[in-house]
Amino acid sequence: MKALFLIDDTTANRISYYHIMLMLATLPFDQFFSHAAFISFALHTLIHLDKTRLKALFTPRTLLLQAVFFITLSSALYSKYPATAGVDITRQLVILLFPVFFALTTLNINKYRDKLLTLFALVCVLVIAGLYVRAFYVIHYFHLPVRAIISNLFINHKFSGPINMHATFLSLQIALALFYLLTRLFEPRSVYLKTGLYIAVILLFAGIVQLGSKAVLVVVLIGINVVIPYFMVPVAKRLRFIAAAAVLSLIVIASSVSVNGFKERFVTDLANDLSKPVTNESVEPRLVRWEAAIQLVKKRPVFGYGAGSELSILGDKYFHDKLYIAYLNRLNAHNQYLTFLLTSGMVGLLIYLATLFYAVRTALWRRDMLFFVFTLLIITVSLSESLLNAEKGVYFYSFFLSFFVFGGIKKAAKSNYLFT
């Protein structure tokens, strides 16, 4: 543990290192702490600014990482909703700033990447453990049966509620921590440390199932069955690994859908989301809301309606189509790709897709499995959530995109992982 906090570097770089540690450690909690840590990091970087690094700000790489912010900024110019456009610009400001300060810092992020991610994974393990402790305390306090932990009382937002985190956005962090720990299992470790890693991996996986994010769980299963074999397993052992992973995945899926709470979350809710509306629903299906959004997109397909317009124009459309629950709850598109089409049209969507393509291409070229998993999470969750309309979604996207790009593994350094 001491090795995580003691690094051999300049005083300025040590302070930068602690700032990034603090940003990672506060990610699962209230956004105030994350933003406070970032502001402090930014001020520290400016105080110790090395002017020779300024040229890094004006590279295609940095501009591409900032592209989503510039989409929002430019689409605000023709928006009929300047007040809400300003809110969107403020929320996405970190997309502009993270690449700036990761480019300016003199800290070698690549050198300390493993230490930083180890701390992040440790925090995620403690968060999930704490949520389970709290859940079992409630079960004990109200004299509920232990099996209540797998009921609707403690699934999805009801599980993440104590830390006031959206279940999907917490799942994103837990999934990334899970895959980082899985990579550590491929390295030579003592029996005690490997046992600890296995326990942590099982706890994080259980937490992902408990949080009930369908999109994140799909990525986790794809990651275990496809991504890990491709990046981490030698060709000679790959088929055997895939077979074992597939069997374990089928056991997990079968076990989950045999539990009413998880079956309702992963199967029934998915079927409802992709169906036509029926009476007595708590909210109209996403498919119906997506159809409403697509009808709006067809009217202004190239540039959209401008930043900050989504809730207002969707609200009017929901009311017109008698989707009153969605109207009263002021629901967004719950699809990041549709959000871009609504606010900035095909121009905005293509720029977002270009950013994701760059991330995928860079991850594959570097053979950086964790960066690839992060991008896969963003691509998949963007199908079911307007990821960049929420503070935690924006922060997760902007922080880790810059972190992996500027702290990337050199291609030659870790191109071949082998079982040990």
Summary of the structure (lengths in Angstrom):
residues: 420
radius of gyration: 22.0
end to end distance: 23.5
largest distance: 64.5
contacts: 1365
relative contact order: 0.12
helix: 76%
strand: 0%
